[in-house]
Every structure is written in structure tokens, then in C-alpha cells.
């Protein structure tokens, strides 16, 4: 769980941008609703790739 909280602490500003951008684009075309599941997948993927179980950067 600490890997997710660490990633969120470092990238908190990016996720509201994705949310606002996804909502804005979804108003143009419903196909852009796919950005939300993609963002969720990317969040978990980066957390597993970049951080270990204790939340330390693997680098």
C-alpha cells in the first residue's frame, strides 16, 4: 500500500489534470471516457514498476 501512497504523493498534481482533461474531452466525444480506465491502469503499473513494497524508489 505504501507504493501507491508514495506515487500519489509525488504525482498528486498530475491526476487532477488527467481528470479535468478527461472530462473536458469526454464532452466532445464519449470515446474519451476510455481515458479514465487507462489512467487507473497507468497509476498501478507505475507504482509496481517504480517502487518496492516499502515505498522506496527502485531506481
OpenMM code with the backbone's topology and positions (N, CA, C; nanometers):
from openmm import Vec3, app, unit

residues = "UNK UNK UNK UNK UNK UNK UNK UNK UNK UNK UNK UNK UNK UNK UNK UNK UNK UNK UNK UNK UNK UNK UNK UNK UNK UNK UNK UNK UNK UNK UNK UNK UNK UNK UNK UNK UNK UNK UNK UNK UNK UNK UNK UNK UNK UNK UNK UNK UNK UNK UNK UNK UNK UNK UNK UNK UNK UNK UNK".split()
positions = [
    Vec3(0.0820, -0.1192, 0.0000),
    Vec3(0.0000, 0.0000, 0.0000),
    Vec3(0.0869, 0.1263, 0.0000),
    Vec3(0.2061, 0.1169, 0.0552),
    Vec3(0.2903, 0.2355, 0.0627),
    Vec3(0.3426, 0.2768, -0.0746),
    Vec3(0.3529, 0.1809, -0.1675),
    Vec3(0.3992, 0.2183, -0.3012),
    Vec3(0.2967, 0.3078, -0.3692),
    Vec3(0.1684, 0.2831, -0.3449),
    Vec3(0.0640, 0.3658, -0.4059),
    Vec3(0.0585, 0.5041, -0.3430),
    Vec3(0.0716, 0.5094, -0.2122),
    Vec3(0.0688, 0.6397, -0.1460),
    Vec3(0.1914, 0.7232, -0.1825),
    Vec3(0.3064, 0.6573, -0.1990),
    Vec3(0.4268, 0.7296, -0.2393),
    Vec3(0.4119, 0.7858, -0.3800),
    Vec3(0.3610, 0.7041, -0.4709),
    Vec3(0.3399, 0.7525, -0.6073),
    Vec3(0.2392, 0.8665, -0.6096),
    Vec3(0.1323, 0.8541, -0.5322),
    Vec3(0.0321, 0.9599, -0.5302),
    Vec3(0.0887, 1.0888, -0.4709),
    Vec3(0.1723, 1.0773, -0.3675),
    Vec3(0.2344, 1.1968, -0.3100),
    Vec3(0.3239, 1.2691, -0.4094),
    Vec3(0.3929, 1.1929, -0.4941),
    Vec3(0.4844, 1.2546, -0.5896),
    Vec3(0.4143, 1.3079, -0.7140),
    Vec3(0.2983, 1.2521, -0.7464),
    Vec3(0.2310, 1.2911, -0.8710),
    Vec3(0.0888, 1.3391, -0.8473),
    Vec3(0.0591, 1.3938, -0.7297),
    Vec3(-0.0778, 1.4345, -0.6982),
    Vec3(-0.1298, 1.5388, -0.7959),
    Vec3(-0.0442, 1.6252, -0.8441),
    Vec3(-0.0851, 1.7340, -0.9319),
    Vec3(-0.1221, 1.6831, -1.0713),
    Vec3(-0.0680, 1.5682, -1.1099),
    Vec3(-0.0922, 1.5149, -1.2428),
    Vec3(-0.2301, 1.4518, -1.2562),
    Vec3(-0.2790, 1.3871, -1.1508),
    Vec3(-0.4060, 1.3158, -1.1584),
    Vec3(-0.5256, 1.4105, -1.1707),
    Vec3(-0.5294, 1.5249, -1.1022),
    Vec3(-0.6394, 1.6186, -1.1304),
    Vec3(-0.6366, 1.6728, -1.2743),
    Vec3(-0.5156, 1.6896, -1.3289),
    Vec3(-0.5064, 1.7321, -1.4687),
    Vec3(-0.5664, 1.6280, -1.5624),
    Vec3(-0.5352, 1.5010, -1.5384),
    Vec3(-0.5937, 1.3940, -1.6187),
    Vec3(-0.7455, 1.3894, -1.6020),
    Vec3(-0.7927, 1.4107, -1.4799),
    Vec3(-0.9368, 1.4086, -1.4544),
    Vec3(-1.0074, 1.5217, -1.5287),
    Vec3(-0.9557, 1.6418, -1.5173),
    Vec3(-1.0162, 1.7563, -1.5847),
    Vec3(-1.0048, 1.7416, -1.7362),
    Vec3(-0.8902, 1.6969, -1.7835),
    Vec3(-0.8725, 1.6764, -1.9271),
    Vec3(-0.9644, 1.5686, -1.9807),
    Vec3(-0.9799, 1.4596, -1.9056),
    Vec3(-1.0688, 1.3525, -1.9478),
    Vec3(-1.2138, 1.3957, -1.9513),
    Vec3(-1.2549, 1.4729, -1.8517),
    Vec3(-1.3923, 1.5238, -1.8502),
    Vec3(-1.4144, 1.6200, -1.9660),
    Vec3(-1.3172, 1.7080, -1.9883),
    Vec3(-1.3294, 1.8040, -2.0987),
    Vec3(-1.3360, 1.7358, -2.2339),
    Vec3(-1.2504, 1.6395, -2.2562),
    Vec3(-1.2518, 1.5684, -2.3840),
    Vec3(-1.3758, 1.4805, -2.3987),
    Vec3(-1.4263, 1.4276, -2.2877),
    Vec3(-1.5458, 1.3435, -2.2935),
    Vec3(-1.6693, 1.4222, -2.3323),
    Vec3(-1.6664, 1.5516, -2.3075),
    Vec3(-1.7796, 1.6347, -2.3506),
    Vec3(-1.7820, 1.6488, -2.5025),
    Vec3(-1.6663, 1.6347, -2.5653),
    Vec3(-1.6586, 1.6409, -2.7112),
    Vec3(-1.6998, 1.5093, -2.7747),
    Vec3(-1.6530, 1.3998, -2.7175),
    Vec3(-1.6825, 1.2686, -2.7730),
    Vec3(-1.6761, 1.1652, -2.6612),
    Vec3(-1.7738, 1.0754, -2.6535),
    Vec3(-1.7732, 0.9759, -2.5460),
    Vec3(-1.6576, 0.8755, -2.5544),
    Vec3(-1.5904, 0.8688, -2.6675),
    Vec3(-1.4774, 0.7765, -2.6794),
    Vec3(-1.3659, 0.8123, -2.5812),
    Vec3(-1.3605, 0.9371, -2.5398),
    Vec3(-1.2569, 0.9811, -2.4470),
    Vec3(-1.2834, 0.9367, -2.3035),
    Vec3(-1.3960, 0.8717, -2.2784),
    Vec3(-1.4206, 0.8137, -2.1464),
    Vec3(-1.3223, 0.7000, -2.1173),
    Vec3(-1.2594, 0.6500, -2.2207),
    Vec3(-1.1596, 0.5439, -2.2012),
    Vec3(-1.0344, 0.5955, -2.1309),
    Vec3(-1.0192, 0.7264, -2.1224),
    Vec3(-0.9019, 0.7798, -2.0527),
    Vec3(-0.9034, 0.7466, -1.9044),
    Vec3(-1.0199, 0.7300, -1.8449),
    Vec3(-1.0266, 0.7029, -1.7010),
    Vec3(-0.9754, 0.5635, -1.6657),
    Vec3(-1.0207, 0.4566, -1.7327),
    Vec3(-0.9603, 0.3266, -1.7012),
    Vec3(-0.8121, 0.3191, -1.7373),
    Vec3(-0.7732, 0.3886, -1.8423),
    Vec3(-0.6322, 0.3899, -1.8808),
    Vec3(-0.5487, 0.4571, -1.7719),
    Vec3(-0.5962, 0.5675, -1.7165),
    Vec3(-0.5237, 0.6369, -1.6101),
    Vec3(-0.5130, 0.5502, -1.4847),
    Vec3(-0.6181, 0.4762, -1.4536),
    Vec3(-0.6137, 0.3874, -1.3373),
    Vec3(-0.5084, 0.2787, -1.3591),
    Vec3(-0.5082, 0.2190, -1.4771),
    Vec3(-0.4091, 0.1165, -1.5088),
    Vec3(-0.2675, 0.1730, -1.5013),
    Vec3(-0.2456, 0.2906, -1.5567),
    Vec3(-0.1125, 0.3520, -1.5571),
    Vec3(-0.0664, 0.3808, -1.4143),
    Vec3(-0.1563, 0.4268, -1.3294),
    Vec3(-0.1205, 0.4539, -1.1902),
    Vec3(-0.0675, 0.3279, -1.1226),
    Vec3(-0.1415, 0.2176, -1.1327),
    Vec3(-0.0990, 0.0935, -1.0681),
    Vec3(0.0264, 0.0356, -1.1324),
    Vec3(0.0365, 0.0476, -1.2627),
    Vec3(0.1550, -0.0042, -1.3321),
    Vec3(0.2805, 0.0691, -1.2884),
    Vec3(0.2751, 0.2020, -1.2865),
    Vec3(0.3921, 0.2790, -1.2434),
    Vec3(0.4251, 0.2521, -1.0975),
    Vec3(0.3248, 0.2329, -1.0136),
    Vec3(0.3516, 0.2037, -0.8726),
    Vec3(0.4273, 0.0725, -0.8585),
    Vec3(0.3879, -0.0296, -0.9347),
    Vec3(0.4574, -0.1584, -0.9255),
    Vec3(0.5953, -0.1555, -0.9896),
    Vec3(0.6117, -0.0801, -1.0957),
    Vec3(0.7395, -0.0761, -1.1650),
    Vec3(0.8417, 0.0100, -1.0910),
    Vec3(0.8008, 0.1251, -1.0382),
    Vec3(0.8956, 0.2220, -0.9840),
    Vec3(0.9261, 0.2061, -0.8363),
    Vec3(0.8358, 0.1445, -0.7579),
    Vec3(0.8526, 0.1401, -0.6124),
    Vec3(0.8453, -0.0020, -0.5605),
    Vec3(0.9203, -0.0275, -0.4511),
    Vec3(0.9121, -0.1589, -0.3883),
    Vec3(0.7996, -0.1596, -0.2848),
    Vec3(0.7889, -0.2679, -0.2074),
    Vec3(0.6781, -0.2821, -0.1120),
    Vec3(0.6806, -0.1786, -0.0015),
    Vec3(0.7966, -0.1280, 0.0326),
    Vec3(0.8053, -0.0292, 0.1396),
    Vec3(0.7931, 0.1143, 0.0881),
    Vec3(0.7737, 0.1315, -0.0419),
    Vec3(0.7554, 0.2650, -0.0966),
    Vec3(0.8845, 0.3325, -0.1385),
    Vec3(0.9947, 0.2589, -0.1386),
    Vec3(1.1237, 0.3142, -0.1799),
    Vec3(1.1391, 0.3046, -0.3307),
    Vec3(1.2024, 0.4049, -0.3902),
    Vec3(1.2257, 0.4089, -0.5343),
    Vec3(1.3229, 0.2979, -0.5726),
    Vec3(1.2875, 0.2200, -0.6739),
    Vec3(1.3735, 0.1091, -0.7154),
    Vec3(1.4975, 0.1582, -0.7907),
    Vec3(1.4803, 0.2625, -0.8709),
    Vec3(1.5866, 0.3257, -0.9453),
    Vec3(1.6870, 0.2358, -0.9947),
] * unit.nanometer
topology = app.Topology()
chain = topology.addChain("A")
for resn in residues:
    res = topology.addResidue(resn, chain)
    for name in ("N", "CA", "C"):
        topology.addAtom(name, app.Element.getBySymbol(name[0]), res)
